[in-house]
Amino acid sequence: MKKATIWFLTIIMALTFGGLLYIQIMYMNDMIRMRDDQFVEGVRRSLYSVSTTLEQDETRHFLEEDAAAIERSIYSQVDNKTVGGGIGSLNYSFTTPEGLQANLTIQGDPKSFPKPQNKTPDNGYSNMQESIRGQYLYQRGLLNEVILNILSQSSNRPIQERADSAAVDGYLHSELENNGLNLPFEFAVVNRGGGVVYKSAGYNVADIDRDNMFVQTLFPNDPASRTNYLKVYFPTRNDYILSSVKLMIPSFIFTIILLIVFLYTIIIAFKQKRLTEMKNDFINNMTHEFKTPISSISLAAQMLNDDSVRKSPAMMQHIATVINDETKRLRFQVEKVLQMSMFDRQKATLRLQEIDANKAIANIVSTFKLKVESYGGKIVSDLAAGDSIVEVDEMHFTNVIFNLLDNAVKYRKEDDPLQLKVTTADISGNRLEIRISDNGIGIRRDDLKKIFEKFYRVSTGNRHDVKGFGLGLAYVHKMVTELKGDIRVESEFGLGTTFIIILPLTKN
């Protein structure tokens, strides 16, 4: 798949997931806002109903109390019964034009009640109506007097009597349930100065925020100095609001998971594409690397078929040297290829043994010295570590040091003699530090992050004589890690490079 196609699909899928997440987030916000508005409106209706009910209770209280007092005042001098049965009463029931039901009782001696005249029955009925109307007007005046007493005297009663805590709690439960708000609440009645008159058991000022507090004025017709307020808040309000979108949360989570999987897949696709490109370069390099020694060996074999060559001892010696050198070169390249198989294993098979790192490095430097001097360079060592016993696989440890020295030769400066230095030192934590420094072309900062990746090769600019598979440093990093060590690199482009290996010392 082409890189442009991968980018196109990535952009399309990213826009799709972004739009889907945006729609889900907006939908959740709208549902939460709608739920919250419904909650606030329901609470306000409930509190208003509670306040109205308390006012009705108080009106009923005064009506009952004052009506009883008026009745006692009017009929205090009239006996319902007399000895001998001379005193009686006359009862009437009627409905006023305003729709009120009323009972009228006329007490006194039945003999003194007006008798209907026999002349016309209509006159007697009219007199009765007039009598009833007069009584009704009188009673209505009394009712007006009761209302005036309510307006002038009700605010003098203690708020605990006017709004009983048990009644308020019951009204709140009833009204909230009627509005579909069946969730726990806490309330308090406070005076104008903010003092708490009484409160519910769980009412805690520290748990209240401004958005979660609902306030309703009790008895709004009271004087301003005697105004009281009903305050209610809901500890589980947020849970109630979020319950409306609880089914959307799994959908949102699944979308996020799909997005993460998609991003991971795209990253893997790019890595695989880059790995494929590196493998293609590796095959091309491997073909070229193998072709040169094979061609040299083939040419030497053809020269051996020449009789004149076989008769010359010097020529035979030269051909034998060429064949030997090219065979070593071919074997080295084959070993490089075989190292690649290690990267497909989760853990390399190591033959660990205790060795003296100073001695092993000294032998490697001695062997590599001829190669460095053949390019006009110089290699020195400063093996100052007092304790250098490490537990490693000797073959792989040797290959690690050899690869780092070989890279220093490959990436040397053409116009500056190569200077190589290998040092060892003791560091804290019972560890051994190995440094391999050179004065070569150095490594750019962008390449430092990738030099330990498989098949990655540092750009050498206009130089085309640096050959390899991009496996050397990847192999070094893997081996040092397998040996429970650490490796890092310090480099400045144009000045040189230093590889630092840290290995644990043996406990003994």
Order of alpha helices (4+ residues) and beta strands (2+ residues): alpha-beta-beta-alpha-alpha-alpha-beta-beta-beta-beta-alpha-alpha-alpha-alpha-beta-alpha-beta-beta-alpha-beta-beta-alpha-alpha-beta-beta
